[in-house]
Amino acid sequence: MAPSEPTIKICDVSPRDGLQNLDRIFSVDEKVTLIKQLIGAGLRNIEVGSFVDPARVPQMAGIEDVLKRIDQPEGTCFAALTMNGQGVDRALACGIDELRYVIVASEVFSHHNQGATIIKAEAEFSSTTKKAHAHDRTSTAVIAAAFGCPYSGNVDPDVVQKIAMRAVEAGADSVIFADTIGAGVPAQVTVFCNNFRRSAGDIPFGFHFHNTRNTGYANAFAAVAGGASILDTSIGGIGGCPFAPGATGNIATEDLLYMLQLSGVGTGLNATALLGIVDWLADRIPDKITGQLSSAGFFPALANSFSKLQKEIRA
């Protein structure tokens, strides 16, 4: 199926969030192959990994070697997660285009995730942003556990909004609200969209959804309707947070493509190529594929009738 002109930016995070929670550690060769396949499927925004201590997250070891073996095509943006100043320096040395820094909206989870208070994480984000801009790179604030914390429960949306605005004041080029444990529902997404747009103006924002409680795709649709311009996904729906008990995979890139494409939202992605990547992953981690499109396939009758309906509406 041919790719459509993109109207929303999809960032596939499988090389990072997809792999970091697996028992199986992918080799450098496999990581290179995965990223190259994502590029071939039309992904222009890819989170290629994280610059963290491999002793804590061994699945992320070797990112420098991976990047040395990939010729990044013009027009693509490679993002990476950084957790501290050392990680930022490593990312900049590799020429990463977008530095993503996590600020957790829960004090207890912030300690578990990166051993820091929220205030300290915000200070690190400010430092990260200054370094990124000095190297002509972009800086993204990822607000983790925005919809709920696995340790302390509910998270006040006003707290999340204040963190988001402090990130904007610190120079964030974009803000991502992350449902780290897959607890959110569309009504919450709408609140975040309305609050952020009202206060931040034209600053791009988006969401990172997990499908833990089967609300991820409904949340993604609410995000698009609410004006979000960025959605994180993971091919095959693989992923999870190693420091969030019970957090399962991300929304699947290919499943989101199906929903958006038949809703008239362009993604620029090639469904056939994406399904080929899922097949490649299924040979390696068959029990971790949570996306449904690879099993069910596109429904041609629906696709054809919807395309006809769109033409009639435009006429």
Beta strands, then each sheet from edge to edge (+ up, - down):
strand 1: 9-12
strand 2: 45-51
strand 3: 77-82
strand 4: 98-104
strand 5: 138-144
strand 6: 174-179
strand 7: 205-209
strand 8: 230-233
sheet 1: 1+ 2+ 3+ 4+ 5+ 6+ 7+ 8+ 1+
end
